[in-house]
Amino acid sequence: MASSGGLLGTIIALVVTCFTGYFIFKKYKAQAVLICGGFVMMAIALMMGLGPLLPAKETTGNLWFDMFRFVDVLANTRTGSLGLMIMVCAGFAKYMNVIGASEAMVEVAAKPLHLIRSPYVVLGAGFLIGQCLHPFIPSASGFGLLLMVTMYPLYISLGVSRTTATAVIATNGCLDLGPSSGNTILAAKYSGLTPVDYFVSYQLPVAIAISLVMVVAHYFVGQYFDKKRKLGLLPDGETVVETTAKEGKSVPKFYAILPAVPVILVLLFGFFKVGGIKMGINVALYIGFAVALLCEFIRSRNLKAVFSSMQGFFDGMGVQFATVVTLIIAGETFAKGLQQLGAIDYLIGLAENAGFGTTAMILVMCTIIGTATIVMGSGNAPFFAFSAFAPNVANKVGIEAVNMLLPMQLTAGIFRSTSPIAAVVVAVSGVAGVSPFEVVKQTAIPLILGAITIQVMTFLMF
């Protein structure tokens, strides 16, 4: 543990953090910015004599080379277990897209909505369906685009404005639910839990409460904004875009169940231990992948084509390593710089001296995460950067790490959809031909209510 840099170290950390947020906001590559920010803070800490970066058994023997050795140790640790799990999850999700199973799942789930004629009831029901489907399709932007070609035309046909329909879709992936989410996997690791236990016992009860609050909010907020648009008091965008169903391969309707196979397996055997069988997420994903391959062979009778389609799984793994896994490493490098300067210990000390209790400390950490998420337009980058501190902060205020990590993780997802530069907001707004800034004006109220619900549920549960 580095010696505390006190007020000076905290000021330096704050300045570096502000520059980091600015560069990410300006669309500089997040991984590069975070690693550079972490190295700058480590270098300053070394010049201030705030202690070594690594324990004696891992050091290179040179304090400056140890910055690179730290990244090497981190990469070896994260890639071996956590990184592999995230990559396999992504590979499976990618393969579900390749064979059309993800689209089949959304289409089947959306069919009952055609029976409802009330536009804003359909909006609310669509939001709830989205929350149920998102754990099986973990990419927020990918899921949002899928909804734009399935749910969006239905909303528009019932008379809902383009901005309102887009706002609901932009928030459908806001909670990062499910054991296959990168944030969930990281939060579970720091909590000392399996992703399945974290999802079922902690994440799911809070997510249900948040979803119910937000669906009511969307119902009333959608009506309010659309009434103002009909009166000409609000714009509904400048570009008219006709959204039609995506031309994709025709697949059997039972393909809709394929994305859910791994989750069903991990719940049966990983959580409930049916038949005494123990199963982790990776094994369940491999089995789900094998089932999908078999279905593809039965459907196409073309072994060569089926084997070729497997590349989609490996491509998904590679893309996730290049994005999420490297972002975790970059985020933790940045966190190490903050820690080395003593900024986190100093702020925690201030909070403790100010008499902050458990609830206040959780609120402070969530505020930091939420603000960084809006500025960066990413839920992953700030969570990966600050989640490493959660176990230490939780220990100092006398609570379990999960009590701190759960609200932080959900807050990161919530506030991502309030940022006009978030990938999911930009993507769905572009398809609808509306302004991302108009969309986030409408997502703000439901999401703020969702964030408040996180704090209330955290207080009630813990």
N, C-alpha and C positions, 0 to 999 in steps of 0.2 A: 504494500500500500504506500502510495506516495505521500510525502508530507504535504500538509495543506498549504496552498498558495494564498489562502485568505482572500481579502478583498481584491488585491491586485490580480491574482490568478482568476478570480471570478469575472472581473472587468474584461480581462484579455479573452477569456472564454466567451463572454457575451458578444464582444466585437467580432471574433472569428465566426461565431454562430450566425450573427446578422449577415456577414458577408457570404457565408455558406447558403443561407436562405435566399439571399439576393441572386446569387449565381444560378441556383436551381430554378428560381422563379423566371430567370431569363433563359431557361431551357438549356443550360449547360448540363452535361451528363452527370447525373446524380452520384454515380459511383466515384467518378474522378474527383468531383467537388468534395465529397465526404472524406475520401482518403487524404486528399491534400489538406483539408481542414484539420483532420486528425494529426497528420504529420507536423503541421505548423504548431499546433498546441503541444505536441510531444517535444518538439525541438525547443520551444520556449521554456517548457518545464525543465528540460535538461540544463539549459543555460541558467535557470533560476536555482539549480541544485535541489530540485524537488524529489530526488530519489530515482532509482533504476526503474526501467520499464518492465523487466522480466526477473523472475527469481534466478538465483545463482545457477541452478541446474539447467536452465534453458538459454542463458545469455551467450552471445557470441564472444564476449570478452571486450567488446567495444560498445559504449553506450549509444553511439550514433547508428551503428549497424543493427542494433537491437530493435530499432523501429521497423526495419524490414523483416527481422526475425519474428517480431510480433505478428505481422501479417501472415508470415509463413505458418506459424503455429496455429493461428486462427483459421486459416484456409484448410489445413489438414484436419482440424477438429470439426469444423462445420461441414465440410464436403463429405466426410466419411459417414455421418449418420443423418443429421438434420438435412443436409443438402441433398442426399440421395432420396430421402423421403419426399421432399418437395419436388424434385425432378421426376420421380415416378408418378406422382399425382398429376403433374403437368403433362407428362407423356400420355397418360390415360385419357385426360380431358381432351388433348389434341386428337387422339385417335377417335374419340366419340364424335368429334366434329368431322373428321375425314370420312367416316362411314355414314354420317347423317343421323346418328342416334340422338345427339343433343337437340337438333331441330325437331325430331319426331317427339321427343319428350315434351318440349314446349307446346307443340301443336296439339297434342293429346290433352295436356293440362288446360289449354285455353278454350277448348271446345265448349265446356259448360257455360262459359261467359256469354256465348251467343244467345242463351235462353233468357238473359237478364236484359231488360230494356232501359232501365234507369242508368244514364251515363255515369253518374258519380258513384253509384253503387258498383258498377262494373269496374271503375277505376280502383276502388278500395279492394274489391275481390281480386283484381289483377295484381295489385301490390302484394296481397297475402300469398297468392300463388307463386309470385316471383320469389318471395322469401323462402317458400318451401323448395323451390327448384334450385336456388342459388348454391346450396351446398354440393350439388352434383355438377355444377358448371362454375367453377371457382373464379374465373377471370371476370372482373367487374365490367370492363369495357367490352369484352367478347360477349358476355351475357346480355349487356345492354343492346348491342347491335343485333343480337338474335331476337330480342324482344321487339326491336324496331321493325322487323319484317314479319312478325307474327301478331303481337298485341297492338302495336301502334295503329295499323289500319282499322282494327275493330274500334278502338277509342274514337278515332276520327269519324268513322261512319255513324257513331251515336251522337255527334255534334259537339264533342269535346274539342277545345282549341288545341292547336299544335303545341303551344308552349306548355299547357297543362299536361297533355299526354306525355311529352318529353320529360317533364319534371318528375312525374311518377316513375317512369322507366329509369331515369338517372339515379333514383334512390333505391331501386330494387336490389342492388348489390351492396348496399351501404354497410351491412353488418359483418361482412367477411365470415359468414357462418360455415360450420362444418369442419370435420377433421382433416380435410384436404387443403384448406386455406393455409398459405404460407405464414400469415400472422398468427393463426391458430396454433400451428405446429411450433412456432417459436415461443409463443406465450406458454404453451403446455410444457415445453422443455424447461424454461426458467421457473415454472411453477412446480416442477418435479412430478408432473402428471403425464399420462399418455394423452395423445390428442383426442382419443375417443372419450376418456373420462372427463377431460376438460370440456368437451363439447356437450356431452349429455348432462353432466352434473352441475356445470357452472354456466356455460355459455347459453344453452338452450332456454332455461327458465327466464333469464334476463331478456333474451331475444324475443320471446313470445310476448312479454309485457311491452317491449319497445314497438313491436310490430302492430299490436292492437292500438297503442296510442297514435302511431303514425298513420294508420289507415283511417282513423277518425279525423285526424288533422288534414289528410289529403282530401277527404270528402268535402269538408267545409272550405278549405283554402282553395281547392279547385273551383268550386262554385263562385266564391268571392272574386277571384281573379278573372274568371270568364265573364261574369256580369260586367265588370269594369271594362273588359275588352269590347263587349257588345255595345257599351255606351261610348266607345271610342276614347276611353281614358288611358288605355294601355296598348302598346303595340303587340302584334303577334308575329313579328318577324317580317322580313322584306322579300324573302325568296320563297316561291311556291314550289314545293317538292312533292312529287307523287311517289308514294312508297308502295311498292307492290311486293308480292311474295317472291322470295328468292328462288331462283332456278337452281334446284339441287337434285340429287339423285333420289329416285323413288325407292323408299325402303318400307319394309313391313311395319305395321303399327306396333308390334311387340318390341321393336327396337327401342321404344320409349323407355323400357325398363332397364336397358343395358347400362346407362350411366349410374343407376342406383345400385347395381350389383355389389360393388365393393363396400358401400356404406352399409348395406343390409348384412353383408358378411361380418364386418367389424363389429356391428351392433350385436349380432347373434353370438359370435364366437370370441370377439375381443372384449366385449362389455358384459354380456350375460353369461358367457362361458358355457353355452349349450353343449351338452354331451361331453363336458370336460375338455373341449378343444380350445386351444389358445391361438389367437390369430392377430397379427399386427397389420397395420395399414398396408405396408408394401406387399405382403403376401396376398391380401385381399385384392389389391390392385392387379397383381399378376394374374390371379384367378379370373378376375373380371375381364382382363385383356384377352385371356385364353378363350373365355366364353364368347366374347365378341368376334374373335378370329374364326371360331367354329361356326357361328351364325353367318358370318360373311362367306365362308366356304359353302355352306349349305345353300345360301341364297344365290351365289354366283357360279358355283361349280367350277371355279377357275383358281386353281391352287397358286399359279404364278402371280396372278393379280392380288390374291390375298397376302402372299408373302411380300409383295411390293408395297402393299398398304401399311405393313408394319413399320415402314420408315417414318410414317407420321408419328408413331409413338416415340421413336428415338429423336426425331426433330423437336418434338415437344420438350423432351428432357434437356436437349442442348440449349434451346431458347431460354428455358427456365434457369439453367446454370448461368447463362450470360446476363440474365436480368436479376432475378430474385436472389439467388445464392450469392452472387457477387455483391449485391446490394446489402445483404446481411453482413458480409465481411467488411464492406466499406462503412456501414453504420456502426459496427462495433469498433472499428478503428477510430472513428470520430468520437465515439463514447469514451474510448481509452484516453484520448487527448483531454477531454473534459475532466475525466477522473484524475489524470496526472497533474493537472493544474489545481486540483483541489476544489473545483467550482461546485461540484455536487455536494461534497461534504460541507462546504461553507453555507450553501443555501439550506441544506437540511438543518444545520446548526442554527441558522437564523430562524427557521420555522419552529424548531423545538424551543428556542429561547422566547419566541413570541407566544408560546403556549399552544401552538397548533396541535390538535389531536389527530386521530386517525382519519376522520372524515375530511378535515381540512387538508391534510397531506395528500389524500387521494384526489381531491379537487384541484390542488396545485399541479400535481403531475398530469392530470387530464387536461388542464388548461394549457400547459406547455405543449402537450401532444396536439391538442386541437388547433392551437395557433400555428404551430409548425406545419400541420397538415394543410391548412387553408393557404398558407404562403407557398408551400412547395407543390401543392396540387397532387400530393401522393400520400396515401395512408401507410405505405410500406416504409418509405425512407425515414420519417420521424420515429415510427414505432421501432424500427430496427436500431435506430441511434440511441433511443432513450430507454428501451425496455431492459437493457442490461443493468440499469441502475435499480430497477424495481425491487428485486429481492433484497438488496441492501437497505433501501429506504423502508420497505415493509418490515424488515427485521428491527430497524431502529425505532419504529412506532409500535412494535409488538403485535404484528399481524402476519398471516400467511402471505407468501408471495402472490398467490393467485388472487387474493383480495385486492391487490394493487394492479396486477397485470390485466385482469378481466376488464375493468372499466377503461383502462388505458387502450387496450386493443379495440374495444367496441367504439370508443371515442374517435380513434384514428379513422375507422371506417365511416362513421357518421359524418365527420367534418370533411372528408374527401369530397362528398357530393355537394358541399357548399362552396367549393372552389371552382371558379370559372375556368381555371387552367387544368383541372383534373382530366385525365385521359377519357374517362367514361362520359363526363359532361360534354367535352369538346366533340367526342365521337357521335353521340346521339343527337346533339344539337345540329351538327353538320348534316346528318341524314334528314332531319326534320326541316332544315332551313331556317332555324330560329337562332337568336343570339344566346350564347352561353350565359351572358350576364342576366338576361331576362329569365333564363331557366333557374339560375341559382337564387334569384329573388324569390322564386316560388318554392324552391326546395328548402329555403332557410327555416321557415316556421315549423314544418313537420320535423326537420332534423334537429332543431334546437329543443323541441319538445322531447324528441328521442334521447338527446343528450341529458336532459334533466331526468328522464326516466331511468337512465343508466345510474345516476347518482342515487336516486331514491331506492332502486332495487338493490344496489350495492349496500346501502345503509340497512335495508330490511333483511338481506340475506346474511350479512356478515356482522 
